[in-house]
Amino acid sequence: MLKWERISNRMTPTGTVEVRVNDDGPLGWIVGIVGGGNPNNVTFGPNLIVSNYNLDPRDVVISHEIGHMLQAQMLERLGYNYLLSYVALLTGSHATHPMEQDANRRAGLPPDFPDNGKPSGYVSPFIYQVRGHP
């Protein structure tokens, strides 16, 4: 579970997050279906991101997914299920979905990311370290 700590004069979430890449198990299949067979990532709650491709840990998408993890934490504290909340708010496109826009905001990205690609000079507001699976 992520928690907030002050690092380098800013508040940032800290904790352990599992990121499964190239997942070919049941969660990876769900990710593929949601993505229409294209490379995709899904945040399954406050500490799990699943990707059906080899997601680069330095990719801006990680910051976007951490934004979803922070949403999941907040919703679960309020007694809501993150995935059911997401589905209940389905609105058409990725760029206009309120939870996608909020995840972008939390990651310091434009509301319609990834439609316009990575912003020039983007620096993630999150400090994170990558470790291999034990």
KOLMI-357347 format. One record per residue: residue number from 1; residue in three letters; chain; x, y, z of N, C-alpha, C, O in turn. Coordinates in nm, 4 decimals, always signed. Atoms other than C-alpha are relative to their C-alpha. Layout:
# KOLMI-357347
  num  residuo  cadena      n.xx      n.yy      n.zz     ca.xx     ca.yy     ca.zz      c.xx      c.yy      c.zz      o.xx      o.yy      o.zz
  NUM      ALA       A         X         Y         Z         X         Y         Z         X         Y         Z         X         Y         Z
...
***
This chain:
# KOLMI-357347
  num  residuo  cadena      n.xx      n.yy      n.zz     ca.xx     ca.yy     ca.zz      c.xx      c.yy      c.zz      o.xx      o.yy      o.zz
    1      MET       A   +0.0841   -0.1172   +0.0000   +0.0000   +0.0000   +0.0000   +0.0886   +0.1235   +0.0000   +0.1862   +0.1301   +0.0746
    2      LEU       A   -0.0759   -0.1239   +0.0050   +0.1312   +0.3440   -0.0874   -0.0380   +0.0882   +0.1172   -0.1534   +0.0899   +0.1600
    3      LYS       A   +0.0269   -0.1008   -0.1022   +0.1629   +0.6056   +0.1831   +0.0735   +0.1261   -0.0423   +0.1629   +0.1202   -0.1267
    4      TRP       A   -0.0599   -0.1277   +0.0391   +0.2602   +0.9722   +0.1587   +0.1144   +0.0353   +0.0931   +0.1009   +0.0257   +0.2150
    5      GLU       A   -0.1154   -0.0456   -0.0768   +0.6025   +1.0940   +0.2717   +0.0584   +0.1221   -0.0681   +0.0434   +0.1408   -0.1888
    6      ARG       A   -0.0673   -0.1163   +0.0569   +0.7955   +1.4160   +0.2261   +0.1401   -0.0422   -0.0432   +0.2212   -0.0847   +0.0391
    7      ILE       A   -0.1313   +0.0316   +0.0557   +1.0944   +1.3543   -0.0016   +0.0400   +0.1172   -0.0879   -0.0376   +0.1606   -0.1730
    8      SER       A   -0.0508   -0.1124   +0.0801   +1.3053   +1.6353   -0.1498   -0.0990   +0.1172   -0.0012   -0.1279   +0.1739   -0.1066
    9      ASN       A   +0.0917   -0.1138   -0.0167   +1.0638   +1.9013   -0.0177   -0.1321   -0.0134   -0.0750   -0.1954   +0.0876   -0.1054
   10      ARG       A   +0.1324   +0.0187   +0.0583   +0.7565   +1.7478   -0.1811   -0.0592   -0.1296   +0.0543   +0.0124   -0.2218   +0.0932
   11      MET       A   +0.0683   +0.1203   -0.0456   +0.4966   +1.4941   -0.0798   -0.0087   -0.0971   -0.1165   -0.0448   -0.0588   -0.2278
   12      THR       A   +0.0065   +0.1019   +0.1041   +0.5147   +1.1700   -0.2745   -0.0456   -0.1303   +0.0628   -0.0158   -0.1561   +0.1794
   13      PRO       A   +0.0399   +0.1292   -0.0561   +0.3570   +0.8274   -0.2310   +0.1213   -0.0921   +0.0077   +0.2052   -0.0943   -0.0824
   14      THR       A   -0.1072   +0.0986   -0.0150   +0.5932   +0.5611   -0.0994   -0.0623   -0.1332   +0.0366   -0.1718   -0.1376   +0.0926
   15      GLY       A   +0.0487   +0.1328   -0.0315   +0.5505   +0.1878   -0.0621   +0.0367   -0.0961   -0.1111   +0.1137   -0.0621   -0.2009
   16      THR       A   -0.0307   +0.1033   +0.0980   +0.5627   -0.1315   -0.2651   -0.1187   -0.0183   -0.0935   -0.2334   -0.0278   -0.0500
   17      VAL       A   +0.1010   +0.0183   +0.1032   +0.3730   -0.1728   -0.5904   +0.0457   -0.1154   -0.0878   +0.1629   -0.1230   -0.1248
   18      GLU       A   -0.0331   +0.1092   +0.0917   +0.3611   -0.4859   -0.8028   -0.0425   +0.0402   -0.1403   -0.1573   +0.0783   -0.1630
   19      VAL       A   +0.0282   -0.0253   +0.1406   +0.3840   -0.4293   -1.1778   +0.0320   -0.1284   -0.0750   +0.1482   -0.1683   -0.0830
   20      ARG       A   -0.0199   +0.1228   +0.0771   +0.3353   -0.7446   -1.3842   +0.0050   +0.0346   -0.1476   -0.0918   +0.0872   -0.2026
   21      VAL       A   -0.0124   -0.0263   +0.1434   +0.4650   -0.7127   -1.7399   -0.0063   -0.1309   -0.0771   +0.0277   -0.2368   -0.0243
   22      ASN       A   +0.0157   +0.1188   +0.0845   +0.3996   -0.9546   -2.0263   -0.0818   -0.1084   +0.0702   -0.0533   -0.2272   +0.0554
   23      ASP       A   +0.0814   +0.0949   -0.0759   +0.1367   -1.1179   -1.8054   -0.0859   -0.0813   -0.0956   -0.1698   -0.0259   -0.1667
   24      ASP       A   +0.0811   +0.0848   +0.0876   -0.0093   -1.4163   -1.9904   -0.0979   -0.0863   +0.0799   -0.1531   -0.1832   +0.0278
   25      GLY       A   +0.0986   +0.0693   -0.0831   -0.2267   -1.5361   -1.7011   -0.1368   +0.0667   -0.0123   -0.1576   +0.1500   -0.1006
   26      PRO       A   +0.1369   -0.0527   +0.0081   -0.5933   -1.4527   -1.6338   -0.0078   +0.1526   +0.0019   -0.0864   +0.2105   -0.0731
   27      LEU       A   +0.0058   -0.1463   -0.0033   -0.5265   -1.0869   -1.5438   +0.0533   +0.0594   -0.1301   +0.0009   +0.1594   -0.1792
   28      GLY       A   -0.0531   -0.0452   +0.1282   -0.3168   -1.0434   -1.8573   -0.1026   -0.0132   -0.1113   -0.1095   +0.0714   -0.2005
   29      TRP       A   +0.1061   +0.0186   +0.1003   -0.6054   -1.1816   -2.0639   -0.1038   +0.1118   +0.0117   -0.1484   +0.1672   -0.0888
   30      ILE       A   +0.0966   -0.1085   -0.0226   -0.8437   -0.9289   -1.9057   +0.0551   +0.1306   -0.0564   -0.0168   +0.2057   -0.1224
   31      VAL       A   -0.0638   -0.1217   +0.0508   -0.5973   -0.6499   -1.9867   -0.0074   +0.0029   -0.1523   -0.0360   +0.1072   -0.2110
   32      GLY       A   +0.0067   +0.0080   +0.1457   -0.5859   -0.7684   -2.3489   -0.1393   +0.0238   -0.0535   -0.1572   +0.0914   -0.1548
   33      ILE       A   +0.1394   -0.0192   +0.0428   -0.9636   -0.7809   -2.3769   -0.0391   +0.1469   +0.0135   -0.0983   +0.2046   -0.0777
   34      VAL       A   +0.0309   -0.1414   -0.0230   -1.0001   -0.4323   -2.2259   +0.0674   +0.0868   -0.1056   +0.0103   +0.1861   -0.1506
   35      GLY       A   -0.0746   -0.0770   +0.0997   -0.7372   -0.3060   -2.4704   -0.0340   -0.0361   -0.1432   +0.0304   +0.0137   -0.2355
   36      GLY       A   +0.0384   +0.0377   +0.1350   -0.9083   -0.4644   -2.7696   +0.1091   -0.0755   -0.0742   +0.1184   -0.0679   -0.1967
   37      GLY       A   -0.1084   +0.0760   +0.0604   -0.6077   -0.6893   -2.8294   +0.1277   +0.0796   -0.0182   +0.2283   +0.0247   -0.0631
   38      ASN       A   -0.1179   -0.0858   +0.0106   -0.3637   -0.3957   -2.8245   +0.0785   +0.0009   +0.1307   +0.0255   -0.0380   +0.2348
   39      PRO       A   -0.0756   -0.0141   -0.1247   -0.0830   -0.3366   -2.5731   -0.0763   +0.0915   +0.0964   -0.1258   +0.1973   +0.0576
   40      ASN       A   +0.0840   -0.0722   -0.0944   -0.2517   -0.2156   -2.2568   +0.0501   -0.0227   +0.1421   +0.1247   -0.1170   +0.1682
   41      ASN       A   -0.0278   +0.0104   -0.1437   -0.2152   -0.1617   -1.8795   -0.1297   +0.0221   +0.0748   -0.2134   +0.1021   +0.0328
   42      VAL       A   +0.1166   -0.0207   -0.0856   -0.4784   -0.1892   -1.6085   +0.0480   +0.0005   +0.1441   +0.1265   -0.0849   +0.1852
   43      THR       A   -0.0256   -0.0035   -0.1439   -0.4533   -0.0875   -1.2443   -0.1130   -0.0773   +0.0657   -0.2303   -0.0435   +0.0493
   44      PHE       A   +0.1005   +0.0867   -0.0626   -0.6307   -0.3561   -1.0412   -0.0216   +0.0325   +0.1466   -0.0731   -0.0517   +0.2201
   45      GLY       A   +0.0196   -0.0384   -0.1387   -0.6354   -0.1693   -0.7116   +0.1157   +0.0829   +0.0507   +0.1942   +0.1348   -0.0286
   46      PRO       A   -0.0987   -0.0918   -0.0561   -0.4090   +0.0188   -0.4730   +0.1448   -0.0474   -0.0064   +0.2342   +0.0281   +0.0317
   47      ASN       A   -0.1408   +0.0433   +0.0048   -0.0967   -0.1936   -0.5308   +0.0301   -0.1005   -0.1110   +0.1243   -0.1787   -0.0982
   48      LEU       A   -0.0261   +0.0939   +0.1089   -0.1185   -0.3880   -0.8600   -0.0304   +0.0632   -0.1359   -0.1424   +0.1073   -0.1619
   49      ILE       A   +0.0140   -0.0426   +0.1389   -0.0605   -0.2789   -1.2212   +0.0346   -0.1210   -0.0853   +0.1375   -0.1847   -0.0631
   50      VAL       A   -0.0253   +0.1135   +0.0886   -0.0848   -0.5460   -1.4923   +0.0094   +0.0526   -0.1431   -0.0735   +0.1321   -0.1873
   51      SER       A   -0.0234   -0.0388   +0.1379   +0.0503   -0.5005   -1.8442   +0.0066   -0.1255   -0.0853   +0.0586   -0.2278   -0.0407
   52      ASN       A   -0.0100   +0.1156   +0.0892   +0.0148   -0.7355   -2.1415   +0.1149   +0.0182   -0.0997   +0.1206   -0.0509   -0.2014
   53      TYR       A   -0.1197   -0.0180   +0.0820   +0.3408   -0.6062   -2.2937   +0.1164   +0.0350   +0.0916   +0.0978   +0.0474   +0.2126
   54      ASN       A   -0.1187   -0.0278   -0.0795   +0.6935   -0.5274   -2.1774   +0.0080   +0.1496   +0.0287   +0.0831   +0.2217   -0.0371
   55      LEU       A   +0.0078   -0.1408   -0.0380   +0.6185   -0.1915   -2.0153   +0.1330   +0.0464   +0.0575   +0.1831   -0.0111   +0.1541
   56      ASP       A   -0.1250   -0.0583   -0.0477   +0.9328   +0.0167   -1.9693   -0.0282   +0.0747   +0.1302   -0.1161   +0.1608   +0.1330
   57      PRO       A   +0.0268   -0.0667   -0.1281   +0.9505   +0.1273   -1.6028   +0.0249   +0.1501   -0.0027   -0.0200   +0.2216   +0.0869
   58      ARG       A   -0.0233   -0.1452   +0.0105   +1.0692   +0.4712   -1.7166   -0.1078   +0.0676   -0.0831   -0.1066   +0.1899   -0.0977
   59      ASP       A   +0.1048   -0.0550   +0.0859   +0.7637   +0.5167   -1.9400   -0.0934   +0.0892   +0.0819   -0.1212   +0.0613   +0.1985
   60      VAL       A   +0.0926   -0.0933   -0.0630   +0.5303   +0.8053   -1.8572   -0.1287   -0.0706   +0.0446   -0.1977   -0.0230   +0.1348
   61      VAL       A   +0.1217   +0.0749   -0.0347   +0.2481   +0.5473   -1.8408   +0.0030   -0.0455   +0.1463   -0.1014   -0.0529   +0.2109
   62      ILE       A   -0.0094   +0.0413   -0.1414   +0.3789   +0.4303   -1.5014   -0.0546   +0.1104   +0.0908   -0.1288   +0.0816   +0.1847
   63      SER       A   +0.0512   -0.1109   -0.0817   +0.3087   +0.7765   -1.3555   -0.1518   +0.0087   -0.0096   -0.2193   +0.0321   +0.0907
   64      HIS       A   +0.1456   -0.0001   +0.0191   -0.0426   +0.7666   -1.5041   -0.0640   -0.1118   +0.0833   -0.1647   -0.0895   +0.1504
   65      GLU       A   +0.0560   +0.1132   -0.0759   -0.1042   +0.4228   -1.3495   +0.0118   +0.0220   +0.1505   -0.0769   -0.0189   +0.2253
   66      ILE       A   -0.0102   -0.0339   -0.1430   +0.0256   +0.5427   -1.0101   -0.1137   +0.0944   +0.0382   -0.1667   +0.0868   +0.1491
   67      GLY       A   +0.1166   -0.0856   -0.0250   -0.2419   +0.8118   -1.0392   -0.1254   -0.0824   +0.0249   -0.2049   -0.0492   +0.1128
   68      HIS       A   +0.1139   +0.0897   -0.0234   -0.4998   +0.5315   -1.0681   +0.0114   -0.0702   +0.1352   -0.0891   -0.0905   +0.2033
   69      MET       A   -0.0178   +0.0670   -0.1288   -0.3492   +0.3574   -0.7653   -0.0399   +0.0916   +0.1150   -0.0989   +0.0465   +0.2132
   70      LEU       A   +0.0405   -0.0958   -0.1037   -0.3977   +0.6727   -0.5585   -0.1518   +0.0136   +0.0038   -0.2096   +0.0284   +0.1114
   71      GLN       A   +0.1468   +0.0001   +0.0046   -0.7616   +0.6813   -0.6753   -0.0542   -0.1218   +0.0738   -0.1475   -0.1112   +0.1534
   72      ALA       A   +0.0466   +0.1243   -0.0620   -0.8024   +0.3187   -0.5671   +0.0108   +0.0075   +0.1513   -0.0799   -0.0358   +0.2223
   73      GLN       A   -0.0153   -0.0146   -0.1451   -0.6674   +0.3949   -0.2214   -0.1108   +0.0863   +0.0581   -0.1731   +0.0504   +0.1580
   74      MET       A   +0.1011   -0.0926   -0.0499   -0.9034   +0.6881   -0.1768   -0.1383   -0.0653   -0.0018   -0.2123   -0.0573   +0.0963
   75      LEU       A   +0.1322   +0.0622   +0.0102   -1.2086   +0.4960   -0.3006   -0.0186   -0.1133   +0.0999   -0.1258   -0.1274   +0.1588
   76      GLU       A   +0.0119   +0.1109   -0.0951   -1.1354   +0.1911   -0.0863   -0.0120   +0.0501   +0.1431   -0.0801   -0.0123   +0.2246
   77      ARG       A   +0.0170   -0.0586   -0.1345   -1.0991   +0.4121   +0.2235   -0.1434   +0.0455   +0.0215   -0.1943   +0.0442   +0.1335
   78      LEU       A   +0.1394   -0.0443   -0.0080   -1.4473   +0.5429   +0.1421   -0.0989   -0.1163   -0.0110   -0.2200   -0.0956   -0.0041
   79      GLY       A   +0.0854   +0.1175   +0.0062   -1.5807   +0.1879   +0.1078   -0.0460   -0.0386   -0.1398   -0.1366   -0.1206   -0.1544
   80      TYR       A   +0.0370   +0.0319   +0.1380   -1.6024   +0.1755   -0.2732   +0.1021   -0.0928   -0.0638   +0.2198   -0.0909   -0.0279
   81      ASN       A   -0.0893   +0.0853   +0.0770   -1.4562   -0.0830   -0.5080   +0.0511   +0.0808   -0.1182   -0.0279   +0.1383   -0.1931
   82      TYR       A   -0.0606   -0.0814   +0.1055   -1.2121   +0.0839   -0.7489   -0.0455   -0.0426   -0.1393   -0.0898   +0.0415   -0.2175
   83      LEU       A   +0.0339   +0.0450   +0.1356   -1.2816   -0.1320   -1.0563   -0.1477   +0.0211   -0.0315   -0.1823   +0.0610   -0.1427
   84      LEU       A   +0.1436   -0.0221   +0.0236   -1.6601   -0.1154   -1.0142   -0.0293   +0.1486   -0.0177   -0.1151   +0.1860   -0.0976
   85      SER       A   +0.0185   -0.1447   +0.0158   -1.6369   +0.2627   -0.9733   +0.0419   +0.0444   -0.1384   -0.0233   +0.1286   -0.2002
   86      TYR       A   -0.0496   -0.0359   +0.1331   -1.4357   +0.2858   -1.2935   -0.1020   -0.0380   -0.1070   -0.1348   +0.0427   -0.1940
   87      VAL       A   +0.0968   +0.0483   +0.0985   -1.6837   +0.0774   -1.4920   -0.1286   +0.0823   +0.0063   -0.1890   +0.1107   -0.0971
   88      ALA       A   +0.1238   -0.0769   -0.0146   -1.9780   +0.2746   -1.3513   +0.0097   +0.1364   -0.0680   -0.0921   +0.1947   -0.1053
   89      LEU       A   -0.0185   -0.1317   +0.0602   -1.8283   +0.5933   -1.4956   +0.0388   -0.0055   -0.1476   +0.0826   +0.0952   -0.2032
   90      LEU       A   -0.0379   +0.0102   +0.1413   -1.7667   +0.4620   -1.8488   -0.0724   +0.1067   -0.0817   -0.1946   +0.1203   -0.0755
   91      THR       A   +0.0579   -0.1145   +0.0713   -1.8184   +0.7582   -2.0781   +0.0331   +0.0039   -0.1475   -0.0026   +0.1014   -0.2136
   92      GLY       A   -0.0318   -0.0056   +0.1421   -1.6895   +0.6708   -2.4215   +0.1483   -0.0119   -0.0260   +0.1981   -0.1212   -0.0530
   93      SER       A   -0.1417   +0.0056   +0.0357   -1.3285   +0.7636   -2.4756   +0.0907   +0.0099   +0.1226   +0.0515   +0.0605   +0.2278
   94      HIS       A   -0.1011   -0.0069   -0.1043   -1.0165   +0.7315   -2.2656   +0.0249   +0.1454   +0.0394   +0.0412   +0.1761   +0.1575
   95      ALA       A   -0.0324   -0.1409   -0.0242   -0.9562   +1.1066   -2.3002   -0.1078   +0.0737   +0.0786   -0.0788   +0.1750   +0.1421
   96      THR       A   +0.1075   -0.0709   -0.0705   -1.2963   +1.2018   -2.1542   -0.0468   -0.0711   +0.1262   -0.1323   -0.0187   +0.1977
   97      HIS       A   +0.0414   +0.0732   -0.1208   -1.3305   +0.9393   -1.8780   +0.0488   +0.0768   +0.1228   +0.1675   +0.1085   +0.1312
   98      PRO       A   -0.0405   -0.0816   -0.1151   -1.3294   +1.1285   -1.5444   +0.1147   -0.0601   +0.0821   +0.1985   +0.0139   +0.1337
   99      MET       A   -0.1070   +0.0598   -0.0793   -1.1030   +0.8766   -1.3705   +0.1323   +0.0011   -0.0762   +0.2387   +0.0076   -0.0146
  100      GLU       A   -0.1220   -0.0112   +0.0802   -0.8538   +0.8828   -1.6601   +0.0546   +0.1423   +0.0092   +0.1748   +0.1626   +0.0259
  101      GLN       A   -0.0437   -0.1389   -0.0110   -0.8446   +1.2617   -1.6509   +0.0585   +0.0283   +0.1375   +0.1579   +0.1000   +0.1491
  102      ASP       A   -0.0518   -0.0204   -0.1356   -0.7951   +1.2549   -1.2733   +0.1365   -0.0667   +0.0174   +0.2256   -0.0093   +0.0799
  103      ALA       A   -0.1310   +0.0665   -0.0086   -0.5103   +1.0012   -1.3019   +0.1054   +0.0830   -0.0719   +0.2185   +0.0943   -0.0246
  104      ASN       A   -0.0928   -0.0876   +0.0711   -0.3482   +1.2297   -1.5585   +0.0353   +0.1222   +0.0846   +0.1518   +0.1610   +0.0929
  105      ARG       A   -0.0235   -0.1172   -0.0849   -0.3904   +1.5293   -1.3263   +0.0961   -0.0340   +0.1132   +0.1887   +0.0418   +0.1418
  106      ARG       A   -0.0859   +0.0415   -0.1107   -0.2312   +1.3394   -1.0383   +0.1440   -0.0234   -0.0463   +0.2384   -0.0048   +0.0305
  107      ALA       A   -0.1331   +0.0274   +0.0553   +0.0619   +1.2480   -1.2660   +0.0611   +0.1226   -0.0685   +0.1706   +0.1141   -0.1241
  108      GLY       A   -0.0515   -0.1213   +0.0632   +0.1043   +1.6060   -1.3940   -0.0034   -0.0051   -0.1515   +0.0791   +0.0571   -0.2184
  109      LEU       A   +0.0138   +0.0161   +0.1457   -0.0089   +1.5101   -1.7455   -0.1204   +0.0781   -0.0500   -0.2088   +0.1118   +0.0287
  110      PRO       A   +0.1195   -0.0658   +0.0548   -0.2541   +1.6837   -1.9806   -0.1224   -0.0907   +0.0169   -0.1079   -0.2129   +0.0167
  111      PRO       A   +0.1204   +0.0809   -0.0224   -0.6165   +1.5690   -1.9268   -0.0235   -0.1055   -0.1071   -0.0771   -0.2123   -0.0774
  112      ASP       A   +0.0272   +0.0943   +0.1080   -0.6276   +1.3974   -2.2670   +0.1170   -0.0933   -0.0302   +0.1170   -0.1585   -0.1346
  113      PHE       A   -0.1094   +0.0955   +0.0209   -0.3011   +1.2002   -2.2295   -0.0617   -0.1395   -0.0090   -0.1537   -0.1655   +0.0686
  114      PRO       A   -0.1167   -0.0035   +0.0871   -0.2052   +0.9735   -2.4110   -0.0299   +0.0477   -0.1418   +0.0549   +0.0318   -0.2296
  115      ASP       A   +0.0365   -0.0366   +0.1369   -0.3877   +1.1150   -2.7150   +0.1031   +0.0899   -0.0676   +0.1240   +0.0795   -0.1884
  116      ASN       A   -0.0983   -0.0911   +0.0582   -0.1227   +1.3829   -2.7655   +0.1434   -0.0376   +0.0368   +0.2346   +0.0433   +0.0192
  117      GLY       A   -0.1349   +0.0461   -0.0318   +0.1766   +1.1798   -2.6468   +0.0568   +0.0620   +0.1261   -0.0104   +0.1381   +0.1956
  118      LYS       A   -0.0698   -0.0482   -0.1188   +0.4273   +1.2564   -2.3738   +0.0336   +0.1480   -0.0162   +0.0914   +0.1873   -0.1175
  119      PRO       A   -0.0310   -0.1425   +0.0099   +0.4564   +1.6292   -2.3016   +0.1510   +0.0241   -0.0026   +0.2266   -0.0456   +0.0650
  120      SER       A   -0.1416   -0.0352   +0.0086   +0.7912   +1.7850   -2.3893   +0.0517   +0.0416   +0.1379   -0.0103   +0.1235   +0.2058
  121      GLY       A   -0.0611   -0.0348   -0.1279   +1.0167   +1.8053   -2.0829   -0.0699   -0.0590   +0.1211   -0.0437   -0.0155   +0.2333
  122      TYR       A   +0.0763   +0.0568   -0.1111   +0.7822   +1.5915   -1.8694   +0.0915   -0.0640   +0.1032   +0.1837   -0.1382   +0.0694
  123      VAL       A   -0.0679   +0.0629   -0.1124   +0.9143   +1.4947   -1.5274   -0.1091   -0.0519   +0.0931   -0.1980   +0.0230   +0.1337
  124      SER       A   +0.1018   +0.0601   -0.0872   +0.7108   +1.2544   -1.3138   +0.0024   +0.0662   +0.1380   +0.1097   +0.0955   +0.1909
  125      PRO       A   +0.0039   -0.0526   -0.1357   +0.5905   +1.3969   -0.9813   +0.0307   -0.1085   +0.1037   +0.0459   -0.0798   +0.2224
  126      PHE       A   -0.0235   +0.1123   -0.0894   +0.6536   +1.0520   -0.8347   +0.1453   -0.0438   -0.0065   +0.2055   -0.0474   -0.1139
  127      ILE       A   -0.1350   +0.0547   -0.0076   +0.9889   +0.9207   -0.7196   -0.0169   -0.1494   +0.0220   -0.0784   -0.1910   +0.1202
  128      TYR       A   +0.0156   +0.1434   -0.0186   +1.0100   +0.5468   -0.7690   +0.1256   -0.0744   -0.0407   +0.2077   -0.0258   -0.1185
  129      GLN       A   -0.1157   +0.0853   +0.0235   +1.2632   +0.2686   -0.7781   -0.0518   -0.1313   -0.0560   -0.1575   -0.1796   -0.0152
  130      VAL       A   +0.0406   +0.1253   +0.0632   +1.2443   -0.0452   -0.9900   +0.0895   -0.1126   +0.0488   +0.2120   -0.1010   +0.0460
  131      ARG       A   -0.0734   +0.1192   -0.0405   +1.3464   -0.3853   -0.8562   -0.0564   -0.1194   -0.0754   -0.1764   -0.1260   -0.1022
  132      GLY       A   +0.0452   +0.1212   +0.0661   +1.3317   -0.7197   -1.0315   -0.0765   -0.0890   +0.0959   -0.0676   -0.0740   +0.2177
  133      HIS       A   +0.0768   +0.0953   -0.0800   +1.1037   -0.9962   -0.9121   +0.0969   -0.0927   +0.0727   +0.1943   -0.1386   +0.0129
  134      PRO       A   -0.0920   +0.0885   -0.0753   +1.2675   -1.2062   -0.6346   +0.0052   -0.1408   -0.0539   +0.0778   -0.2247   -0.0005
***
